[in-house]
């Protein structure tokens, strides 16, 4: 399994709209081959992370290069104070 964890800094006045958009965007992302899950996480102090799971890096890369993803990324960026800060992981044990 392949996992991406991205720190995101959402504009304070956009948070509710971003959460709603995030759920709608999941309907698009979930159609990609290899998709497992995509979640928005929030810490007690209000910081946010996006957690994305795919079967492998190759399938994640195919999704990431699609026109659908490009459109989603543009919209997501409009809610953010700065670009996301992703880290990439391969699951090595469960």
Secondary structure as the mmCIF struct_conf table of DSSP 4:
data_model
#
loop_
_struct_conf.conf_type_id
_struct_conf.id
_struct_conf.beg_label_comp_id
_struct_conf.beg_label_asym_id
_struct_conf.beg_label_seq_id
_struct_conf.end_label_comp_id
_struct_conf.end_label_asym_id
_struct_conf.end_label_seq_id
STRN STRN1 UNK A 2 UNK A 8
STRN STRN2 UNK A 10 UNK A 10
HELX_RH_3T_P HELX_RH_3T_P1 UNK A 12 UNK A 14
HELX_RH_AL_P HELX_RH_AL_P1 UNK A 15 UNK A 29
TURN_TY1_P TURN_TY1_P1 UNK A 30 UNK A 31
BEND BEND1 UNK A 32 UNK A 32
TURN_TY1_P TURN_TY1_P2 UNK A 33 UNK A 34
STRN STRN3 UNK A 35 UNK A 42
TURN_TY1_P TURN_TY1_P3 UNK A 44 UNK A 45
BEND BEND2 UNK A 46 UNK A 46
STRN STRN4 UNK A 48 UNK A 54
BEND BEND3 UNK A 55 UNK A 55
HELX_RH_AL_P HELX_RH_AL_P2 UNK A 57 UNK A 64
TURN_TY1_P TURN_TY1_P4 UNK A 65 UNK A 65
BEND BEND4 UNK A 66 UNK A 66
HELX_RH_AL_P HELX_RH_AL_P3 UNK A 67 UNK A 78
TURN_TY1_P TURN_TY1_P5 UNK A 79 UNK A 79
STRN STRN5 UNK A 80 UNK A 80
BEND BEND5 UNK A 81 UNK A 82
STRN STRN6 UNK A 85 UNK A 90
#
